[in-house]
Amino acid sequence: MAKFKASEWQMIRETLNADPVRYGLPARVYGSVVAASANVRKLGAKAKRDRHTWQFFADVFRHFDLLAVQEVLEDMEGLYHLKDLMGPQFEMIVSDTTGSFPNEGGLAERLAFIYNRNMVERTGLVTDVTYDRSKVLQIIGSNVDPIRDAVEKAKTNADYKRKFKKFEVELERARLEGKKEPTPPVLPVKMPVFVSFIRTPFAVMFDIVGHPGAERYTFLAVNAHLFFGNFIDYRRQEFNALLSWVLGRVQERPSGQPLNIVLLGDLNLDFDNPRNDRGRILAFIEGLNRMGGTQVDVHFPFLHPHPIVAGQQLMGSDGRVLQTHARLSETFDQIGIFSRDPRLKRLADAPVGMAPTGPDFGVFDFVNLFAETLEGAAYDSLSAAKQKALIKRFEHAVSDHMPLWYRLPLPDVPEGMSVHAPD
């Protein structure tokens, strides 16, 4: 299937520039900052995407003051090119590769933050999010029997047994010939409990600079790309473990030194049935809060429909949650705000979308942008065949996830100031 031609990209740019808010891009508003997340599918070498796609990314990502990017590959040439296209006011910080052990294959990824230094400053704190050895041993010790049973069951897997026999033959041959020894196959253990993240989340502390007259505040931004696979329990385990870490971190800080945390990323959340899934997730959060003994203001806006007037935005105006997957079937990506900071509004109770400075949230709906521009109709109104054909044209060349964003109101913005600010 052909990728977008230069003439089609020109049409897409013209359509977007005519009304970017219609497709979910946030306007720049005085007294607020916009944090965002984007899973850019296999963001690697510059040559893997054409110049029109790179320029499209840059034009879109300039709308965000802090952007968490997932699926950055070992080759960071494309990421550096993107940051340069965005302009000199943007800087970035990137994690080491995670998701595979060095020299053992697998798809290693990096997690990156790109930020507008006119609005956001990086502090000296950079860290991975992990469970320390004592915590891991505690989990294993409390679940020895089910873990042992899971390991023994995995050893009987027919596909694993076949691969292991092949490995033994190749190992013997390599030793006889003095060659590099092969890597043994991974034991397909369906772990009954969480032990470690498949990709280690990446966290950086930022200062919100804001605008003159706005009080600075600090938050820890956590960038995560959690597990996706056949085992739904794994997805829930990782999400629950990450939330436990984040809530515990906020709860343990003294009330006079509050810590704000913003969680951004492709959480591969089990959220394809909002009616049922929302209650389960919120109940888990409340349970953690009760155990911690210190109430934290927790807000996951994308668990809820966006309360906007129909017609202002293509998605979310009909009472459905905003969807972030390109096939408009899932909300894998999420943004969560955790705070005990009295200077901030209680975001969970704030009238989302009512004040220009926020809080507010949205998804950049490039699927409908492409559909309306190239097919002349909204994606949902296309035939199944046309939907499939359109998706094939961009899901690898652009991405299969759409960027999502959250507008954070700055504290103590003087009244009467203009609400519009320059880039």
N, C-alpha and C positions, 0 to 999 in steps of 0.2 A: 504494500500500500504506500502510495507516494506521501512524502512529508509535505508540509505547507510550502508553497512556492512564495517567492519574494512578493509577488502581487497580492497574494492572500494575506501575508503578514502586514502589508500596507493597509489593507482593508480592516484587519483586526485592530491595528493601532488607531485608525480613524474612529472606529466604533467605540473603542474603549475611551479614547480621549474626549469624545463627545459627551460621555456621562459615566465617569469611573465609579461613582457611588452606586449606580444602578447595578453594577456587577460586584458590589461588595467591597470595593477599596475604600479605606478610611480617608476622609479629608484631614488635612493638618489643622488642628484646632489649638489655639492658645490655651495654656493651662492644663495640658494633658500630654502624655507620651503613649506611644503605641508599641506594645510588645507583640511579636508574631512568631509563628512557627511554620516551617515548610519542609516537607519531605520531598527533596528533589531527586527523582529516581536516578541512582547510579551517577552522581555528580563527580565526574573524574576528569579525563583529559579534555582540553579545549576543543580538539578536533572532533570529538564525539557529537558536538552540536554545532549547528551553523550560526553565523553571526546574528541572524534575525532572532533566533531563540535566545541567545545570550543577551541581546539588547532588550528583549521582552522581559526577561527575568530582572534585569537592572532597573527598567522603568517601573516595574511593579514593586520591587523590594525597596525602592527609595521612599515609599509611603510609610515604612516602618522605622521606628527609632531603635528597636532591638529585635533582631531576627535570629531565632534558633533554627539551624539547618541540620537535617538528618540525611544519612546515606552519602556522606562525602567519602570518596574512595581514597586509596593510598596515593594515587596521583592527584595532587592538589592544584594542578595547572589551571583547570577550569574555575576553581574557587577563587584563586588569586585574580584571574581575568574578570570574573564577575564583580569582585570587590572594587577593582580599578574602574570598571564601567560605571559603578554606582556613584563614584566621585570621591574627591580627596577628604571629605568630611567623614567618610566611613572607614572604620578599622575593624579588625577581626581577631579572634583567638580560637584556636582549634585544638581538639584533643588528640592524643595518640590514637592509633588504630585499636579497635576493640571488637570482640566477637569471634576471634580465633587466636590460637596460640602461635607465636612466631615460628615460622618455618614448618608449619603443619597444615597449610592450606586453609580452605574455608573462605568466606567472604568477609574480610575485615573492613570495618567502616570507621570513619571519624565523625565526631559531632562538633559543630562550629557555631560560633556567635558572630554576627556582623552587626555593628552598632554605630549610630550617628553620634560622634563625639561632641557635637554641639548640644546634645540633649542628654547623653548618657556617658558616664566615665567609668572605666574599669578600675576596681581597687586591686590590692595585692593578693586577694584570696582566690585561689583556683584549686579545685579538688575533684576527685572522683567520688561517686556515691556508692559505698560498699558496706557490706556487713562484715564487721571485724571477726577475727578467728574465734574469739570466745562466744560470740553470738551464733556463729555457724555450728560450733561444737554443741552449743545448747540445743539448737534445733535438731541436729543429728541424734544427740543423746536422748532426746524426748521422743524420737520416732525411729528407733533402731529396727524394730520388728517390721513395720511397713516398708522401710527403705530396703532392708534385706530381701523381703519378698519381691519387691519391684525389680531388684537387680537379678535375682534368680529367674524371674519370669522373662526378663529381657534376654537372658542367655539362651532361651529356648526358641527365640525368634528365628524362623527359617531363613529369612534374608540375611540376618546377621551371621548365622552359622555358615552360610555359603561364603560370605565375604571373609569370614575369619579363616576358613580353610584355604582360600586363595591367598590371604595374607601370609599364612604359615609357609606355603610353597614359595612365595616371592621372597620371604625373609631368608629361607634356607639358601635360595639361589644367590641372593645378594651377599650373604656371608661367604659362600664358596668363591664368588667372583670378586670379593673385596669392594663391592659397590655400596652406595648409600642404602641404608636399611629403610624399607617402606614404613609408612605410618599405619598402625593397626586401625581397624574400623571402629567407629564410635558405637559403644554399647547403647542401644535404644531404650534407655531406662525411662519409664514414665514415673517421674518422681512424685511421691504423694504429698511432699511439702516443698516450699521454697528453700533453696540453698544459696544460689547466687544468680546474678543477672546474666542473661545471654550476651548482652552488650552493656558495659558499665556506663551508667549515666554520668554526665559531665556537668559540673556546677561552677559558676563564676559569680563573684560578688560585684554588683554594680552600684554606683551612685547615680541617682536621678538629678541631673543639673537643672533641668527645667528652664524657666524663663526668669528674668529679673522680678523679684518680689515673691517668688515661690520658694518655699522652704525645701531644702534638700532632704531626701531620705534615701535609704539604702535597702536593696533587696538582693537575695541570693537567687539567681536564675538557674534552674535545673533543666538541662536538655537531655531528653531520653528517647531512645528507640527500643521499645520493649518487644518481647517475644511474639512472633506470629507463627502458628503451625497448626498441626492437626489436633493437638491436645488443648481443649478449651480451658482445662484446669491450669495449665501453665500460664496462659494469658492472665487469668485472674490472680494466680500466685504472684506474678511479677508486679502487677498493678497494685495489689494489696501490700506487698512488701515495700514498694516505693512510697506509697502513701504513709505507711507506718513510720518510715524513716523521716519523711518530711514533717509530719505532724509532731513526731517526737522531738525533732530539732527545734521547732518553733516553741513547743511547750516547755522545753528545758531552759530556755533563756529567761533571765530575771525580767520581771515586768517593766523595770526601768530601762532595760536594754532590749526592746522588742526586735525580733527578727522577722522580716517579711520574706516570703519565698514565693516565687512564681515558677510553676512547673509548666514546661512547654515541650511538646513533642508528639511523635507518633507512638502513642501508648497501646496501639492495637487493642483498644478497649472492646470488651465484649458488650456491645451496645447496639445491636441490630434490631432490638425490640424495646424501644424506649419506655413503653408502658410498664413493662416488667423490670427491665434492667435498671431504670433510674432509682426505683425504691431500694433495690438490693445495694447499689453503690452508695447511696446516701445513708442507708442504715449502717453500712460498714464504717463510713466516716464518723458518724455519730458515736458508734461503739468505741472507736479509737479515742475520740475526744473524752468520753467518759472514763476510759482506763487511764488516760493521761492526767486527768484531774484538773486541767486548765483549758477552758473553752477557747478555741481558736476560730476566728472568722474564716470559714472555708467556702470558696465559691468556685464551682465548675460551671461556667455559663453555658457551655455547649451540651450540658445535660438537659437543658430546657429550651423550649421554643423561644425565638426572638420576638419580643412584644412590639412589633412595628406595624405601621399602617400598610395594608396590602398595596402593592405597586411600587413601594420604595425600593424593594429588593426582590430579585427573582426567587430566592430561596428563603424559607422561614416565615413567609407572610401568611401561610395557611395553617399555622398551628403545629407544624412539624419541626423537629429539631433540624438545625443546619447540618448538612452532610458534607464530609470532607473528601471522601473517595471519589475519584473521577467518574465512576459508574453510578454515582448518586445513590448508593445503597448502604453506606456505612458511615459512622463517625468515629473512625479509628483515632484520629488526631484530637488532642485536647489541650486546653490551657486551664490551669488551676491556680488560684490565689489563696495563700495561707498567711494570716496576719493576726497579731495582737496589738498592733500599733494604733494607739488612740488618736493619732493625727489624721489617720485615713478614715474615710467614710466606711461604714459597715457595708461592704460591697454586696453581700448577700441580700441585704434589705433595700439597697438603693434602687430607684426607679430607672432601670436600664433603658438607655436610649432617650431619656427625657431631657437631660442636660447636655449641651454641646461638648462639655469637657469630660463626659462620661460619668460613671462607667458605661461602656458599650462594647459590643463584640460583633464579629462578622467573619465571613469566609469570602475570599476572592474567587468568585464563581466563573473561572475561565472556561468551564465546560459549556455553559450557556452563552458565554461570549463567543466561543468558536462556533457553536450551533447557530446562533442568530446571524452571525456574520457570514458564514459559509453555506448554511443550509436555509437561511431565511425563516427559521422557526425555533422555538424553545426546544431544548433537548427532549423533554418529556413528551412532546407532541410528535416527535419523529418516529418512524417505524422502527421496529427492533433491528432490522437489517441496516438502516441508516445510522442508528445509534452505534452499532457494533463497528461499522466502517469508519465512523468519525473517531471513535475511541482509538482504533488502531493507528490512526494518523498521528496521534500526539502522545499516547501513554508512555512511550519510550523516549521520543524526541523532546517532549516537555516534561511531563511527570504523570503519575497516576494518582497523586494526592494534590489537593488544592490548599493554598496557604490560608491559615486562619489567624485572627488577630484579636487583641483585647486592648481597649483604651483605658489607661489608668489616669484618674484625675489627680492633679498635683495638689498637695495641701496648701492652704493659705494663699490662694491666688487673689490678689486685690480685686475688689469689685469695680466694675466700670471699665476694665481693660478690654481692648479688642479681642475677640475670640479667634481671630485668624493670625497665624504666625508663618513666617517664611520658612522654606525648607532649610 
